[in-house]
Amino acid sequence: MTEEDKLFQEIIQNFLNDSPDHRKILSDGLLISLPTVDRWKEGRNLPHGMLRPNILNFINSHRCSCR
C-alpha cells in the first residue's frame, strides 16, 4: 500500500467515524455500494487515483455543510 493509499484510507475512516450516517451518505452520493465503502475503509480495493480528487471534494463539501 502506498502512502497515498494510506492517506486516502485515513480520510475515509475519519469521515465515516464522524457520523453513523456518513456511510450511507457516501454510498448514495457517489453511487457506490455500501460494501465498497466498507472495503475503502479497510484499505481494500481502493479507487483509482484519478477518481480520488472528486471523492475527496464530495467529503469536504459534505463536512462543510454539516457544521
Secondary structure, DSSP 4 states (H G I P E B T S, - for coil): --HHHHHHHHHHHHHHHH-TTHHHHHHHHHT--HHHHHHHHHT-SPPPTTTHHHHHHHHHHHHHHH-
